[in-house]
């Protein structure tokens, strides 16, 4: 299951030494509801290898502002504590899988 990521725990996760994938979403966002199940599948498939989580932009405003998130869903990909890739808008599972694989 995808981890719940918040403004309070994001820095610790990004600097954990593992690749991190964060889905920025909101309850009211239609495309987010399409991407959500894919993110959950990836979280199961890459458990133990990649930290995959979701951040509700309505409940966490500091991090989306810091990373310039203007549209959701937006998925950020971190490696070695650095932002290395981004997906804005809904995407097919194959496209997201390729981006996750590139982190490994």
LOFIZA-663060 format. One record per residue: residue in one letter; x, y, z of N, C-alpha, C in turn. Coordinates in nm, 4 decimals. Layout:
N
<aa = a | n.X = X | n.Y = Y | n.Z = Z | ca.X = X | ca.Y = Y | ca.Z = Z | c.X = X | c.Y = Y | c.Z = Z>
...
This chain:
104
<aa = x | n.X = 0.0841 | n.Y = -0.1191 | n.Z = 0.0000 | ca.X = 0.0000 | ca.Y = 0.0000 | ca.Z = 0.0000 | c.X = 0.0880 | c.Y = 0.1247 | c.Z = 0.0000>
<aa = x | n.X = 0.0459 | n.Y = 0.2244 | n.Z = -0.0737 | ca.X = 0.1220 | ca.Y = 0.3486 | ca.Z = -0.0811 | c.X = 0.1235 | c.Y = 0.4161 | c.Z = 0.0561>
<aa = x | n.X = 0.2372 | n.Y = 0.4710 | n.Z = 0.0892 | ca.X = 0.2590 | ca.Y = 0.5385 | ca.Z = 0.2162 | c.X = 0.1922 | c.Y = 0.6754 | c.Z = 0.2148>
<aa = x | n.X = 0.1388 | n.Y = 0.7175 | n.Z = 0.3285 | ca.X = 0.0867 | ca.Y = 0.8542 | ca.Z = 0.3371 | c.X = 0.2035 | c.Y = 0.9469 | c.Z = 0.3677>
<aa = x | n.X = 0.2294 | n.Y = 1.0370 | n.Z = 0.2765 | ca.X = 0.3411 | ca.Y = 1.1301 | ca.Z = 0.2919 | c.X = 0.2847 | c.Y = 1.2670 | c.Z = 0.3281>
<aa = x | n.X = 0.3495 | n.Y = 1.3317 | n.Z = 0.4231 | ca.X = 0.3034 | ca.Y = 1.4618 | ca.Z = 0.4721 | c.X = 0.4176 | c.Y = 1.5614 | c.Z = 0.4692>
<aa = x | n.X = 0.3826 | n.Y = 1.6887 | n.Z = 0.4923 | ca.X = 0.4861 | ca.Y = 1.7913 | ca.Z = 0.5047 | c.X = 0.5851 | c.Y = 1.7541 | c.Z = 0.6153>
<aa = x | n.X = 0.5359 | n.Y = 1.6841 | n.Z = 0.7197 | ca.X = 0.6191 | ca.Y = 1.6515 | ca.Z = 0.8358 | c.X = 0.7195 | c.Y = 1.5390 | c.Z = 0.8087>
<aa = x | n.X = 0.6852 | n.Y = 1.4416 | n.Z = 0.7221 | ca.X = 0.7760 | ca.Y = 1.3271 | ca.Z = 0.7058 | c.X = 0.8480 | c.Y = 1.3211 | c.Z = 0.5710>
<aa = x | n.X = 0.8222 | n.Y = 1.4136 | n.Z = 0.4815 | ca.X = 0.8783 | ca.Y = 1.4034 | ca.Z = 0.3459 | c.X = 1.0309 | c.Y = 1.4121 | c.Z = 0.3425>
<aa = x | n.X = 1.0894 | n.Y = 1.5038 | n.Z = 0.4166 | ca.X = 1.2363 | ca.Y = 1.5204 | ca.Z = 0.4110 | c.X = 1.3066 | c.Y = 1.3933 | c.Z = 0.4578>
<aa = x | n.X = 1.2550 | n.Y = 1.3332 | n.Z = 0.5649 | ca.X = 1.3134 | ca.Y = 1.2097 | ca.Z = 0.6179 | c.X = 1.3070 | c.Y = 1.0993 | c.Z = 0.5123>
<aa = x | n.X = 1.1949 | n.Y = 1.0880 | n.Z = 0.4410 | ca.X = 1.1797 | ca.Y = 0.9847 | ca.Z = 0.3388 | c.X = 1.2719 | c.Y = 1.0087 | c.Z = 0.2202>
<aa = x | n.X = 1.2769 | n.Y = 1.1327 | n.Z = 0.1732 | ca.X = 1.3608 | ca.Y = 1.1652 | ca.Z = 0.0571 | c.X = 1.5079 | c.Y = 1.1365 | c.Z = 0.0866>
<aa = x | n.X = 1.5481 | n.Y = 1.1581 | n.Z = 0.2119 | ca.X = 1.6878 | ca.Y = 1.1373 | ca.Z = 0.2499 | c.X = 1.7132 | c.Y = 1.0000 | c.Z = 0.3116>
<aa = x | n.X = 1.6227 | n.Y = 0.9046 | n.Z = 0.2882 | ca.X = 1.6336 | ca.Y = 0.7713 | ca.Z = 0.3487 | c.X = 1.7379 | c.Y = 0.6826 | c.Z = 0.2800>
<aa = x | n.X = 1.7841 | n.Y = 0.7239 | n.Z = 0.1622 | ca.X = 1.8779 | ca.Y = 0.6411 | ca.Z = 0.0877 | c.X = 1.8101 | c.Y = 0.5546 | c.Z = -0.0177>
<aa = x | n.X = 1.6774 | n.Y = 0.5448 | n.Z = -0.0105 | ca.X = 1.6024 | ca.Y = 0.4690 | ca.Z = -0.1110 | c.X = 1.5411 | c.Y = 0.5659 | c.Z = -0.2110>
<aa = x | n.X = 1.5152 | n.Y = 0.5182 | n.Z = -0.3343 | ca.X = 1.4399 | ca.Y = 0.6017 | ca.Z = -0.4288 | c.X = 1.2998 | c.Y = 0.6279 | c.Z = -0.3721>
<aa = x | n.X = 1.2448 | n.Y = 0.7456 | n.Z = -0.4037 | ca.X = 1.1134 | ca.Y = 0.7843 | ca.Z = -0.3527 | c.X = 1.0278 | c.Y = 0.8341 | c.Z = -0.4683>
<aa = x | n.X = 0.9020 | n.Y = 0.7889 | n.Z = -0.4707 | ca.X = 0.8043 | ca.Y = 0.8327 | ca.Z = -0.5701 | c.X = 0.6851 | c.Y = 0.8885 | c.Z = -0.4931>
<aa = x | n.X = 0.6470 | n.Y = 1.0132 | n.Z = -0.5235 | ca.X = 0.5372 | ca.Y = 1.0770 | ca.Z = -0.4514 | c.X = 0.4304 | c.Y = 1.1233 | c.Z = -0.5497>
<aa = x | n.X = 0.3088 | n.Y = 1.0755 | n.Z = -0.5260 | ca.X = 0.1917 | ca.Y = 1.1149 | ca.Z = -0.6047 | c.X = 0.1211 | c.Y = 1.2284 | c.Z = -0.5302>
<aa = x | n.X = 0.1193 | n.Y = 1.3465 | n.Z = -0.5893 | ca.X = 0.0470 | ca.Y = 1.4608 | ca.Z = -0.5323 | c.X = -0.0950 | c.Y = 1.4573 | c.Z = -0.5871>
<aa = x | n.X = -0.1943 | n.Y = 1.4522 | n.Z = -0.4967 | ca.X = -0.3325 | ca.Y = 1.4295 | ca.Z = -0.5380 | c.X = -0.4279 | c.Y = 1.5034 | c.Z = -0.4457>
<aa = x | n.X = -0.5570 | n.Y = 1.4969 | n.Z = -0.4799 | ca.X = -0.6642 | ca.Y = 1.5492 | ca.Z = -0.3936 | c.X = -0.7888 | c.Y = 1.4641 | c.Z = -0.4160>
<aa = x | n.X = -0.8710 | n.Y = 1.4552 | n.Z = -0.3143 | ca.X = -0.9939 | ca.Y = 1.3751 | ca.Z = -0.3171 | c.X = -1.0859 | c.Y = 1.4147 | c.Z = -0.4333>
<aa = x | n.X = -1.0949 | n.Y = 1.5434 | n.Z = -0.4621 | ca.X = -1.1889 | ca.Y = 1.5966 | ca.Z = -0.5613 | c.X = -1.1377 | c.Y = 1.5877 | c.Z = -0.7051>
<aa = x | n.X = -1.0162 | n.Y = 1.5398 | n.Z = -0.7250 | ca.X = -0.9507 | ca.Y = 1.5398 | ca.Z = -0.8565 | c.X = -0.9803 | c.Y = 1.4097 | c.Z = -0.9324>
<aa = x | n.X = -1.0559 | n.Y = 1.4207 | n.Z = -1.0431 | ca.X = -1.0908 | ca.Y = 1.3038 | ca.Z = -1.1242 | c.X = -0.9712 | c.Y = 1.2270 | c.Z = -1.1775>
<aa = x | n.X = -0.8776 | n.Y = 1.2931 | n.Z = -1.2469 | ca.X = -0.7605 | ca.Y = 1.2216 | ca.Z = -1.2978 | c.X = -0.6779 | c.Y = 1.1569 | c.Z = -1.1858>
<aa = x | n.X = -0.6787 | n.Y = 1.2176 | n.Z = -1.0668 | ca.X = -0.6063 | ca.Y = 1.1594 | ca.Z = -0.9525 | c.X = -0.6657 | c.Y = 1.0239 | c.Z = -0.9157>
<aa = x | n.X = -0.7974 | n.Y = 1.0133 | n.Z = -0.9254 | ca.X = -0.8636 | ca.Y = 0.8868 | ca.Z = -0.8932 | c.X = -0.8301 | c.Y = 0.7797 | c.Z = -0.9970>
<aa = x | n.X = -0.7966 | n.Y = 0.8216 | n.Z = -1.1190 | ca.X = -0.7549 | ca.Y = 0.7256 | ca.Z = -1.2217 | c.X = -0.6119 | c.Y = 0.6765 | c.Z = -1.1947>
<aa = x | n.X = -0.5254 | n.Y = 0.7655 | n.Z = -1.1506 | ca.X = -0.3847 | ca.Y = 0.7322 | ca.Z = -1.1268 | c.X = -0.3664 | c.Y = 0.6581 | c.Z = -0.9939>
<aa = x | n.X = -0.4513 | n.Y = 0.6851 | n.Z = -0.8961 | ca.X = -0.4378 | ca.Y = 0.6274 | ca.Z = -0.7626 | c.X = -0.4191 | c.Y = 0.4764 | c.Z = -0.7590>
<aa = x | n.X = -0.5055 | n.Y = 0.3990 | n.Z = -0.8268 | ca.X = -0.4886 | ca.Y = 0.2529 | ca.Z = -0.8242 | c.X = -0.3559 | c.Y = 0.2076 | c.Z = -0.8853>
<aa = x | n.X = -0.3076 | n.Y = 0.2788 | n.Z = -0.9860 | ca.X = -0.1783 | ca.Y = 0.2450 | ca.Z = -1.0481 | c.X = -0.0660 | c.Y = 0.2672 | c.Z = -0.9471>
<aa = x | n.X = -0.0733 | n.Y = 0.3782 | n.Z = -0.8737 | ca.X = 0.0280 | ca.Y = 0.4072 | ca.Z = -0.7719 | c.X = 0.0256 | c.Y = 0.2982 | c.Z = -0.6637>
<aa = x | n.X = -0.0938 | n.Y = 0.2539 | n.Z = -0.6258 | ca.X = -0.1049 | ca.Y = 0.1465 | ca.Z = -0.5258 | c.X = -0.0414 | c.Y = 0.0171 | c.Z = -0.5777>
<aa = x | n.X = -0.0642 | n.Y = -0.0161 | n.Z = -0.7054 | ca.X = -0.0040 | ca.Y = -0.1357 | ca.Z = -0.7652 | c.X = 0.1478 | c.Y = -0.1266 | c.Z = -0.7631>
<aa = x | n.X = 0.2006 | n.Y = -0.0108 | n.Z = -0.8019 | ca.X = 0.3458 | ca.Y = 0.0078 | ca.Z = -0.8036 | c.X = 0.4031 | c.Y = -0.0038 | c.Z = -0.6628>
<aa = x | n.X = 0.3309 | n.Y = 0.0489 | n.Z = -0.5629 | ca.X = 0.3775 | ca.Y = 0.0416 | ca.Z = -0.4244 | c.X = 0.3926 | c.Y = -0.1051 | c.Z = -0.3816>
<aa = x | n.X = 0.2989 | n.Y = -0.1902 | n.Z = -0.4231 | ca.X = 0.3071 | ca.Y = -0.3337 | ca.Z = -0.3900 | c.X = 0.4228 | c.Y = -0.3990 | c.Z = -0.4649>
<aa = x | n.X = 0.4339 | n.Y = -0.3688 | n.Z = -0.5935 | ca.X = 0.5350 | ca.Y = -0.4331 | ca.Z = -0.6778 | c.X = 0.6774 | c.Y = -0.3955 | c.Z = -0.6378>
<aa = x | n.X = 0.6976 | n.Y = -0.2734 | n.Z = -0.5908 | ca.X = 0.8326 | ca.Y = -0.2267 | ca.Z = -0.5594 | c.X = 0.8574 | c.Y = -0.2160 | c.Z = -0.4089>
<aa = x | n.X = 0.7713 | n.Y = -0.2805 | n.Z = -0.3293 | ca.X = 0.7861 | ca.Y = -0.2773 | ca.Z = -0.1840 | c.X = 0.9251 | c.Y = -0.3257 | c.Z = -0.1435>
<aa = x | n.X = 0.9908 | n.Y = -0.2489 | n.Z = -0.0571 | ca.X = 1.1250 | ca.Y = -0.2847 | ca.Z = -0.0127 | c.X = 1.2354 | c.Y = -0.2272 | c.Z = -0.0997>
<aa = x | n.X = 1.2023 | n.Y = -0.1881 | n.Z = -0.2235 | ca.X = 1.3029 | ca.Y = -0.1326 | ca.Z = -0.3148 | c.X = 1.2884 | c.Y = 0.0180 | c.Z = -0.3319>
<aa = x | n.X = 1.1619 | n.Y = 0.0630 | n.Z = -0.3401 | ca.X = 1.1316 | ca.Y = 0.2049 | ca.Z = -0.3651 | c.X = 1.0221 | c.Y = 0.2469 | c.Z = -0.2674>
<aa = x | n.X = 1.0379 | n.Y = 0.3644 | n.Z = -0.2087 | ca.X = 0.9327 | ca.Y = 0.4197 | ca.Z = -0.1238 | c.X = 0.8327 | c.Y = 0.4881 | c.Z = -0.2163>
<aa = x | n.X = 0.7095 | n.Y = 0.4405 | n.Z = -0.2175 | ca.X = 0.6061 | ca.Y = 0.4988 | ca.Z = -0.3028 | c.X = 0.4923 | c.Y = 0.5454 | c.Z = -0.2136>
<aa = x | n.X = 0.4584 | n.Y = 0.6742 | n.Z = -0.2266 | ca.X = 0.3542 | ca.Y = 0.7281 | ca.Z = -0.1405 | c.X = 0.2722 | c.Y = 0.8350 | c.Z = -0.2088>
<aa = x | n.X = 0.1727 | n.Y = 0.8822 | n.Z = -0.1331 | ca.X = 0.0791 | ca.Y = 0.9824 | ca.Z = -0.1846 | c.X = 0.0731 | c.Y = 1.0990 | c.Z = -0.0865>
<aa = x | n.X = 0.0652 | n.Y = 1.2196 | n.Z = -0.1414 | ca.X = 0.0502 | ca.Y = 1.3386 | ca.Z = -0.0587 | c.X = -0.0758 | c.Y = 1.4128 | c.Z = -0.1002>
<aa = x | n.X = -0.1675 | n.Y = 1.4294 | n.Z = -0.0047 | ca.X = -0.2915 | ca.Y = 1.5042 | ca.Z = -0.0273 | c.X = -0.2573 | c.Y = 1.6530 | c.Z = -0.0237>
<aa = x | n.X = -0.2737 | n.Y = 1.7210 | n.Z = -0.1379 | ca.X = -0.2338 | ca.Y = 1.8624 | ca.Z = -0.1463 | c.X = -0.3258 | c.Y = 1.9552 | c.Z = -0.0664>
<aa = x | n.X = -0.4457 | n.Y = 1.9078 | n.Z = -0.0327 | ca.X = -0.5358 | ca.Y = 1.9892 | ca.Z = 0.0484 | c.X = -0.4935 | c.Y = 1.9906 | c.Z = 0.1951>
<aa = x | n.X = -0.4315 | n.Y = 1.8833 | n.Z = 0.2412 | ca.X = -0.3894 | ca.Y = 1.8726 | ca.Z = 0.3808 | c.X = -0.2428 | c.Y = 1.9078 | c.Z = 0.4025>
<aa = x | n.X = -0.1669 | n.Y = 1.9163 | n.Z = 0.2948 | ca.X = -0.0235 | ca.Y = 1.9476 | ca.Z = 0.3018 | c.X = 0.0055 | c.Y = 2.0536 | c.Z = 0.1963>
<aa = x | n.X = 0.0290 | n.Y = 2.1752 | n.Z = 0.2386 | ca.X = 0.0473 | ca.Y = 2.2833 | ca.Z = 0.1411 | c.X = 0.1928 | c.Y = 2.3259 | c.Z = 0.1242>
<aa = x | n.X = 0.2785 | n.Y = 2.3015 | n.Z = 0.2221 | ca.X = 0.4177 | ca.Y = 2.3476 | ca.Z = 0.2144 | c.X = 0.4959 | c.Y = 2.2778 | c.Z = 0.1034>
<aa = x | n.X = 0.4872 | n.Y = 2.1462 | n.Z = 0.0986 | ca.X = 0.5660 | ca.Y = 2.0694 | ca.Z = 0.0013 | c.X = 0.5230 | c.Y = 2.0969 | c.Z = -0.1430>
<aa = x | n.X = 0.3924 | n.Y = 2.0957 | n.Z = -0.1741 | ca.X = 0.3539 | ca.Y = 2.1290 | ca.Z = -0.3121 | c.X = 0.4026 | c.Y = 2.2679 | c.Z = -0.3536>
<aa = x | n.X = 0.3996 | n.Y = 2.3622 | n.Z = -0.2619 | ca.X = 0.4497 | ca.Y = 2.4967 | ca.Z = -0.2920 | c.X = 0.5995 | c.Y = 2.4929 | c.Z = -0.3179>
<aa = x | n.X = 0.6727 | n.Y = 2.4201 | n.Z = -0.2327 | ca.X = 0.8187 | ca.Y = 2.4107 | ca.Z = -0.2455 | c.X = 0.8605 | c.Y = 2.3534 | c.Z = -0.3808>
<aa = x | n.X = 0.7860 | n.Y = 2.2543 | n.Z = -0.4299 | ca.X = 0.8208 | ca.Y = 2.1897 | ca.Z = -0.5570 | c.X = 0.7438 | c.Y = 2.2449 | c.Z = -0.6763>
<aa = x | n.X = 0.6699 | n.Y = 2.3538 | n.Z = -0.6556 | ca.X = 0.6012 | ca.Y = 2.4190 | ca.Z = -0.7665 | c.X = 0.4906 | c.Y = 2.3356 | c.Z = -0.8277>
<aa = x | n.X = 0.4211 | n.Y = 2.2561 | n.Z = -0.7464 | ca.X = 0.3113 | ca.Y = 2.1740 | ca.Z = -0.7969 | c.X = 0.1918 | c.Y = 2.2652 | c.Z = -0.8251>
<aa = x | n.X = 0.1558 | n.Y = 2.2762 | n.Z = -0.9528 | ca.X = 0.0428 | ca.Y = 2.3614 | ca.Z = -0.9913 | c.X = -0.0740 | c.Y = 2.2807 | c.Z = -1.0455>
<aa = x | n.X = -0.0455 | n.Y = 2.1626 | n.Z = -1.0956 | ca.X = -0.1491 | ca.Y = 2.0737 | ca.Z = -1.1501 | c.X = -0.1392 | c.Y = 1.9388 | c.Z = -1.0822>
<aa = x | n.X = -0.2544 | n.Y = 1.8769 | n.Z = -1.0595 | ca.X = -0.2528 | ca.Y = 1.7417 | ca.Z = -1.0052 | c.X = -0.3346 | c.Y = 1.6519 | c.Z = -1.0967>
<aa = x | n.X = -0.3027 | n.Y = 1.5252 | n.Z = -1.1072 | ca.X = -0.1938 | ca.Y = 1.4618 | ca.Z = -1.0345 | c.X = -0.0566 | c.Y = 1.5000 | c.Z = -1.0906>
<aa = x | n.X = 0.0393 | n.Y = 1.5135 | n.Z = -1.0002 | ca.X = 0.1798 | ca.Y = 1.5267 | ca.Z = -1.0366 | c.X = 0.2544 | c.Y = 1.4231 | c.Z = -0.9559>
<aa = x | n.X = 0.3424 | n.Y = 1.3501 | n.Z = -1.0199 | ca.X = 0.4226 | ca.Y = 1.2492 | ca.Z = -0.9516 | c.X = 0.5691 | c.Y = 1.2906 | c.Z = -0.9636>
<aa = x | n.X = 0.6350 | n.Y = 1.2998 | n.Z = -0.8468 | ca.X = 0.7768 | ca.Y = 1.3347 | ca.Z = -0.8442 | c.X = 0.8589 | c.Y = 1.2106 | c.Z = -0.8121>
<aa = x | n.X = 0.9768 | n.Y = 1.2026 | n.Z = -0.8737 | ca.X = 1.0670 | ca.Y = 1.0886 | ca.Z = -0.8582 | c.X = 1.1997 | c.Y = 1.1380 | c.Z = -0.8018>
<aa = x | n.X = 1.2399 | n.Y = 1.0826 | n.Z = -0.6878 | ca.X = 1.3626 | ca.Y = 1.1245 | ca.Z = -0.6201 | c.X = 1.4615 | c.Y = 1.0083 | c.Z = -0.6146>
<aa = x | n.X = 1.5892 | n.Y = 1.0416 | n.Z = -0.6350 | ca.X = 1.6973 | ca.Y = 0.9440 | ca.Z = -0.6197 | c.X = 1.8116 | c.Y = 1.0135 | c.Z = -0.5481>
<aa = x | n.X = 1.8673 | n.Y = 0.9471 | n.Z = -0.4481 | ca.X = 1.9769 | ca.Y = 1.0034 | ca.Z = -0.3687 | c.X = 1.9418 | c.Y = 1.1412 | c.Z = -0.3143>
<aa = x | n.X = 1.8155 | n.Y = 1.1590 | n.Z = -0.2753 | ca.X = 1.7719 | ca.Y = 1.2848 | ca.Z = -0.2146 | c.X = 1.7452 | c.Y = 1.3976 | c.Z = -0.3123>
<aa = x | n.X = 1.7595 | n.Y = 1.3698 | n.Z = -0.4421 | ca.X = 1.7426 | ca.Y = 1.4735 | ca.Z = -0.5446 | c.X = 1.6230 | c.Y = 1.4423 | c.Z = -0.6344>
<aa = x | n.X = 1.5516 | n.Y = 1.5471 | n.Z = -0.6735 | ca.X = 1.4428 | ca.Y = 1.5320 | ca.Z = -0.7694 | c.X = 1.5044 | c.Y = 1.5025 | c.Z = -0.9065>
<aa = x | n.X = 1.4673 | n.Y = 1.3877 | n.Z = -0.9664 | ca.X = 1.5276 | ca.Y = 1.3488 | ca.Z = -1.0940 | c.X = 1.4275 | c.Y = 1.3385 | c.Z = -1.2085>
<aa = x | n.X = 1.2975 | n.Y = 1.3306 | n.Z = -1.1764 | ca.X = 1.1982 | ca.Y = 1.3181 | ca.Z = -1.2834 | c.X = 1.0624 | c.Y = 1.3625 | c.Z = -1.2313>
<aa = x | n.X = 0.9703 | n.Y = 1.3869 | n.Z = -1.3258 | ca.X = 0.8376 | ca.Y = 1.4362 | ca.Z = -1.2910 | c.X = 0.7385 | c.Y = 1.3896 | c.Z = -1.3959>
<aa = x | n.X = 0.6176 | n.Y = 1.3559 | n.Z = -1.3513 | ca.X = 0.5077 | ca.Y = 1.3222 | ca.Z = -1.4423 | c.X = 0.3892 | c.Y = 1.4093 | c.Z = -1.4032>
<aa = x | n.X = 0.3461 | n.Y = 1.4963 | n.Z = -1.4939 | ca.X = 0.2305 | ca.Y = 1.5817 | ca.Z = -1.4675 | c.X = 0.1124 | c.Y = 1.5265 | c.Z = -1.5459>
<aa = x | n.X = 0.0007 | n.Y = 1.5048 | n.Z = -1.4779 | ca.X = -0.1186 | ca.Y = 1.4504 | ca.Z = -1.5426 | c.X = -0.1206 | c.Y = 1.2995 | c.Z = -1.5360>
<aa = x | n.X = -0.2332 | n.Y = 1.2437 | n.Z = -1.5743 | ca.X = -0.2510 | ca.Y = 1.0989 | ca.Z = -1.5721 | c.X = -0.1574 | c.Y = 1.0333 | c.Z = -1.6729>
<aa = x | n.X = -0.1087 | n.Y = 0.9136 | n.Z = -1.6366 | ca.X = -0.0177 | ca.Y = 0.8404 | ca.Z = -1.7246 | c.X = -0.0495 | c.Y = 0.6918 | c.Z = -1.7159>
<aa = x | n.X = -0.0132 | n.Y = 0.6190 | n.Z = -1.8208 | ca.X = -0.0303 | ca.Y = 0.4738 | ca.Z = -1.8230 | c.X = 0.0675 | c.Y = 0.4099 | c.Z = -1.7249>
<aa = x | n.X = 0.0302 | n.Y = 0.2913 | n.Z = -1.6772 | ca.X = 0.1166 | ca.Y = 0.2202 | ca.Z = -1.5829 | c.X = 0.2551 | c.Y = 0.1943 | c.Z = -1.6434>
<aa = x | n.X = 0.2603 | n.Y = 0.1609 | n.Z = -1.7712 | ca.X = 0.3891 | ca.Y = 0.1312 | ca.Z = -1.8350 | c.X = 0.4835 | c.Y = 0.2515 | c.Z = -1.8280>
<aa = x | n.X = 0.4299 | n.Y = 0.3708 | n.Z = -1.8478 | ca.X = 0.5124 | ca.Y = 0.4920 | ca.Z = -1.8435 | c.X = 0.5655 | c.Y = 0.5148 | c.Z = -1.7022>
<aa = x | n.X = 0.4798 | n.Y = 0.4948 | n.Z = -1.6027 | ca.X = 0.5227 | ca.Y = 0.5144 | ca.Z = -1.4640 | c.X = 0.6214 | c.Y = 0.4060 | c.Z = -1.4213>
<aa = x | n.X = 0.5977 | n.Y = 0.2828 | n.Z = -1.4656 | ca.X = 0.6899 | ca.Y = 0.1732 | ca.Z = -1.4346 | c.X = 0.8288 | c.Y = 0.2032 | c.Z = -1.4896>
<aa = x | n.X = 0.8352 | n.Y = 0.2552 | n.Z = -1.6112 | ca.X = 0.9650 | ca.Y = 0.2880 | ca.Z = -1.6727 | c.X = 1.0380 | c.Y = 0.3942 | c.Z = -1.5900>
<aa = x | n.X = 0.9641 | n.Y = 0.4918 | n.Z = -1.5395 | ca.X = 1.0271 | ca.Y = 0.5970 | ca.Z = -1.4583 | c.X = 1.0752 | c.Y = 0.5409 | c.Z = -1.3246>
<aa = x | n.X = 0.9976 | n.Y = 0.4496 | n.Z = -1.2659 | ca.X = 1.0401 | ca.Y = 0.3861 | ca.Z = -1.1397 | c.X = 1.1646 | c.Y = 0.3003 | c.Z = -1.1648>
<aa = x | n.X = 1.1648 | n.Y = 0.2221 | n.Z = -1.2720 | ca.X = 1.2794 | ca.Y = 0.1366 | ca.Z = -1.3053 | c.X = 1.4057 | c.Y = 0.2203 | c.Z = -1.3235>
<aa = x | n.X = 1.3921 | n.Y = 0.3398 | n.Z = -1.3791 | ca.X = 1.5077 | ca.Y = 0.4268 | ca.Z = -1.4007 | c.X = 1.5714 | c.Y = 0.4711 | c.Z = -1.2689>
<aa = x | n.X = 1.4958 | n.Y = 0.4631 | n.Z = -1.1603 | ca.X = 1.5503 | ca.Y = 0.5000 | ca.Z = -1.0289 | c.X = 1.6388 | c.Y = 0.3907 | c.Z = -0.9697>
<aa = x | n.X = 1.6194 | n.Y = 0.2670 | n.Z = -1.0166 | ca.X = 1.6896 | ca.Y = 0.1528 | ca.Z = -0.9559 | c.X = 1.8287 | c.Y = 0.1311 | c.Z = -1.0131>
